[in-house]
Amino acid sequence: MRKLNLVTDIGNTSISVGFFDGDTLINVARYKSKDFQIDEYVDFLKKNIKENKIEEKEVSDGIISSVVPKLSRLVQICLSNIFDIEFPFLKQEDNKIIKLDVDEPSSVGGDLIGDIVAAKTIYSYPTIVVDLGTLTKVLIINEKGDFDRAGFFAGMRLSLDAMNSGAALIPELAHIEYPNDIFGKNTVDAMKAGVYYSTAAAIARLADVREELVGKGTKIVLAGGYAELISKYVSGTIIDPNLCLKGLNILVQEKNK
């Protein structure tokens, strides 16, 4: 019987659960955080693992990272009830792979730790991680392999939501898509273009000056839900939407060595 690791990233946009067989990610189950209901989530997860031919008893270890305190314990209980094991929350001391050379290491969230652990381990360094989620997070791993700087700005979904809440006549958009042009000939296309290219252009500029900012040979890794979408505009990058989950799995493996 396989022994699988189950790692969970509870974010503001989605709850992502990854199942790993060793280093191999065999399944990801994503559920919208805002829609969370205990019974519905349990049913969703049970259906997902059945469809992907994963048996509950195969899951033998795991870890949870959360930046949404109100969901943390609820998700933990759901997972423990389904798989009949305890899933601990990620703690700062679990990370022995990358030095957090920042003013307040204790403030570095588990999602960021997952990203930088995976980036350093899989892609080496110096590296810039751009995690495209609710926030767009730019994480710098320097030439020594330490995490020493970051920059955050509003993610594409958050930018759209800000337009919806702040401008009365702006329509709501259900999905973010690759725009037809840099400018639109109607309100919806103009919104799509503005949200997409404001993010893409910032990352493209970052790519242009990567070596000046960080060091020779700096790589850029695009992670998170919009990584593939942004990669259509920004060339010369590594695309890894599941970077955080991979980092959490690496931490579980390190714990068991």
C-alpha positions as CSV (number, residue, x, y, z in Angstrom):
1,M,0.0,0.0,0.0
2,R,1.2,3.5,-0.8
3,K,2.1,5.9,1.9
4,L,0.9,9.4,0.9
5,N,1.6,12.8,2.4
6,L,-1.4,15.2,2.5
7,V,-0.5,18.9,2.6
8,T,-3.0,21.7,2.9
9,D,-2.7,25.4,2.1
10,I,-5.6,27.4,3.5
11,G,-5.6,30.7,1.6
12,N,-8.0,33.7,1.3
13,T,-9.1,32.5,-2.2
14,S,-9.0,28.7,-2.0
15,I,-8.2,25.7,0.2
16,S,-5.7,23.6,-1.7
17,V,-5.0,20.0,-0.7
18,G,-2.2,18.2,-2.3
19,F,-1.5,14.4,-2.2
20,F,2.1,13.4,-2.7
21,D,3.6,9.9,-3.3
22,G,7.2,10.7,-2.4
23,D,8.1,13.8,-4.5
24,T,5.3,13.3,-7.0
25,L,2.2,15.4,-6.7
26,I,-0.6,12.9,-7.7
27,N,-3.7,15.0,-7.0
28,V,-4.8,18.5,-6.0
29,A,-8.2,19.3,-4.6
30,R,-9.2,23.0,-4.5
31,Y,-12.2,24.5,-2.8
32,K,-13.2,28.1,-2.6
33,S,-12.6,29.5,0.8
34,K,-15.6,31.8,0.8
35,D,-17.9,28.8,0.1
36,F,-16.6,26.7,3.1
37,Q,-19.2,24.6,4.8
38,I,-18.1,21.6,6.9
39,D,-20.5,19.0,5.4
40,E,-20.1,20.2,1.9
41,Y,-16.3,20.3,2.1
42,V,-16.2,16.7,3.5
43,D,-18.4,15.5,0.7
44,F,-16.3,17.4,-1.9
45,L,-13.1,15.9,-0.6
46,K,-14.4,12.4,-0.3
47,K,-15.7,12.5,-3.9
48,N,-12.4,13.9,-5.1
49,I,-10.3,11.2,-3.6
50,K,-12.7,8.5,-4.9
51,E,-12.5,9.9,-8.4
52,N,-8.7,10.0,-8.2
53,K,-8.5,6.4,-6.8
54,I,-7.0,7.5,-3.5
55,E,-7.9,5.4,-0.4
56,E,-8.3,7.2,2.9
57,K,-6.0,4.7,4.7
58,E,-3.1,5.5,2.3
59,V,-2.6,9.0,3.8
60,S,0.0,8.6,6.5
61,D,1.3,12.1,7.2
62,G,0.8,15.7,6.4
63,I,0.8,19.4,7.5
64,I,-1.4,22.4,7.3
65,S,-0.5,26.0,6.4
66,S,-3.1,28.7,7.0
67,V,-3.5,32.4,6.6
68,V,-7.2,32.3,7.4
69,P,-7.5,31.8,11.2
70,K,-11.3,31.3,11.1
71,L,-11.0,28.3,8.8
72,S,-7.9,26.7,10.3
73,R,-9.3,24.5,13.0
74,L,-12.5,23.7,11.0
75,V,-10.4,22.4,8.0
76,Q,-8.1,20.5,10.4
77,I,-11.1,18.7,12.0
78,C,-12.5,17.8,8.6
79,L,-9.2,16.3,7.4
80,S,-8.6,14.4,10.6
81,N,-12.1,12.9,10.6
82,I,-11.7,11.8,6.9
83,F,-8.2,10.3,7.1
84,D,-8.1,9.3,10.8
85,I,-4.8,11.0,11.6
86,E,-3.8,14.3,13.1
87,F,-2.5,17.1,10.8
88,P,-0.4,19.6,12.6
89,F,-0.1,23.3,11.6
90,L,3.1,24.5,10.2
91,K,5.3,26.2,12.8
92,Q,8.4,28.4,12.2
93,E,10.7,25.8,13.7
94,D,9.6,23.2,11.1
95,N,11.6,25.2,8.5
96,K,15.2,24.2,8.7
97,I,15.8,24.6,5.0
98,I,15.9,28.4,4.3
99,K,17.0,31.3,6.6
100,L,14.5,34.0,7.0
101,D,16.8,37.1,6.9
102,V,14.0,39.6,7.4
103,D,13.1,42.1,10.2
104,E,10.3,39.9,11.7
105,P,10.8,36.2,10.8
106,S,7.8,35.2,12.9
107,S,5.5,37.2,10.6
108,V,6.4,35.2,7.5
109,G,3.3,33.2,6.6
110,G,3.2,29.5,6.0
111,D,2.3,30.0,2.3
112,L,5.4,32.1,1.8
113,I,7.5,29.5,3.6
114,G,6.1,26.8,1.3
115,D,7.0,28.9,-1.7
116,I,10.5,29.7,-0.8
117,V,11.4,26.2,0.6
118,A,10.3,24.7,-2.7
119,A,12.0,27.3,-4.9
120,K,15.3,26.9,-3.1
121,T,15.2,23.1,-3.1
122,I,13.9,22.5,-6.6
123,Y,15.2,25.5,-8.6
124,S,18.2,26.6,-6.5
125,Y,19.1,30.3,-6.1
126,P,19.3,33.2,-6.6
127,T,15.6,33.1,-7.4
128,I,12.6,35.5,-7.5
129,V,9.3,33.8,-6.7
130,V,6.1,35.6,-7.9
131,D,3.1,34.0,-6.3
132,L,0.0,35.2,-8.1
133,G,-2.9,34.7,-5.7
134,T,-5.2,37.0,-3.7
135,L,-2.1,39.1,-3.3
136,T,0.7,39.1,-5.8
137,K,3.8,38.3,-3.7
138,V,7.3,38.8,-4.9
139,L,9.8,36.8,-2.8
140,I,13.6,37.2,-3.1
141,I,16.0,34.3,-2.4
142,N,19.4,35.9,-2.6
143,E,22.8,34.5,-3.7
144,K,23.4,32.9,-0.3
145,G,20.1,31.0,-0.5
146,D,18.4,33.2,2.2
147,F,15.0,34.8,2.0
148,D,15.8,38.5,2.5
149,R,13.1,40.7,0.8
150,A,9.6,40.8,-0.4
151,G,7.1,43.0,-2.2
152,F,3.3,42.6,-2.1
153,F,0.6,44.2,-4.3
154,A,-3.0,43.6,-5.0
155,G,-3.7,40.4,-7.0
156,M,-5.8,40.5,-10.2
157,R,-8.9,39.2,-8.5
158,L,-8.5,41.7,-5.6
159,S,-8.1,44.5,-8.1
160,L,-11.3,43.6,-9.9
161,D,-13.1,43.4,-6.6
162,A,-11.8,46.8,-5.7
163,M,-13.2,48.2,-8.9
164,N,-16.6,46.6,-8.3
165,S,-16.9,47.9,-4.8
166,G,-15.5,51.4,-5.5
167,A,-17.2,52.2,-8.8
168,A,-20.9,51.9,-9.0
169,L,-21.3,51.3,-12.7
170,I,-18.5,48.8,-13.1
171,P,-19.8,45.3,-13.9
172,E,-18.7,42.2,-12.0
173,L,-16.5,39.7,-13.9
174,A,-16.7,36.0,-12.9
175,H,-13.4,35.0,-14.4
176,I,-10.1,36.6,-15.3
177,E,-9.1,35.8,-18.8
178,Y,-6.3,36.6,-21.2
179,P,-7.4,39.9,-22.9
180,N,-7.7,40.3,-26.7
181,D,-5.7,43.5,-26.6
182,I,-3.8,45.9,-24.4
183,F,-6.9,48.2,-24.5
184,G,-10.6,47.4,-24.8
185,K,-13.4,48.9,-26.9
186,N,-15.9,48.2,-24.1
187,T,-16.0,48.3,-20.3
188,V,-15.5,44.6,-19.8
189,D,-12.6,44.3,-22.2
190,A,-11.1,47.4,-20.7
191,M,-11.3,45.9,-17.2
192,K,-9.8,42.6,-18.4
193,A,-6.9,44.4,-20.1
194,G,-6.2,46.8,-17.2
195,V,-6.1,44.1,-14.6
196,Y,-4.1,41.7,-16.6
197,Y,-1.5,44.0,-18.1
198,S,-0.9,46.0,-14.9
199,T,0.2,42.8,-13.3
200,A,2.0,41.3,-16.3
201,A,3.9,44.5,-17.1
202,A,5.2,44.8,-13.5
203,I,6.5,41.2,-13.6
204,A,8.0,41.7,-17.1
205,R,9.9,44.7,-15.8
206,L,11.0,42.6,-12.8
207,A,12.3,40.0,-15.2
208,D,14.3,42.7,-17.2
209,V,16.2,43.8,-14.1
210,R,16.4,40.5,-12.1
211,E,20.2,40.3,-12.2
212,E,20.6,43.9,-11.2
213,L,18.2,43.5,-8.2
214,V,19.3,40.0,-7.0
215,G,22.4,38.7,-8.8
216,K,23.7,36.9,-11.9
217,G,21.7,34.0,-13.1
218,T,18.6,34.9,-11.1
219,K,15.6,32.8,-12.1
220,I,11.9,33.8,-11.9
221,V,9.4,31.2,-10.8
222,L,5.7,32.0,-11.3
223,A,3.5,30.3,-8.8
224,G,-0.1,30.3,-7.7
225,G,-3.5,30.3,-9.5
226,Y,-2.7,32.8,-12.2
227,A,0.9,31.6,-13.0
228,E,0.0,30.1,-16.4
229,L,-2.1,33.0,-17.4
230,I,0.7,35.6,-16.7
231,S,3.3,33.4,-18.4
232,K,1.7,34.1,-21.8
233,Y,3.1,37.7,-21.5
234,V,6.2,37.2,-19.5
235,S,8.8,35.0,-21.2
236,G,11.9,33.3,-19.7
237,T,10.2,32.2,-16.5
238,I,9.5,28.9,-14.7
239,I,5.9,28.0,-14.2
240,D,4.9,26.1,-11.1
241,P,1.4,26.7,-9.9
242,N,1.7,24.2,-7.1
243,L,5.0,25.5,-5.7
244,C,3.6,26.1,-2.1
245,L,2.2,22.6,-1.9
246,K,5.6,21.2,-3.0
247,G,7.4,23.2,-0.3
248,L,5.0,21.9,2.4
249,N,5.6,18.3,1.2
250,I,9.4,18.9,1.4
251,L,9.0,20.0,5.0
252,V,7.1,16.9,5.8
253,Q,9.8,14.8,4.2
254,E,12.5,16.6,6.1
255,K,10.7,16.1,9.4
256,N,10.7,12.3,8.8
257,K,14.4,11.9,7.9
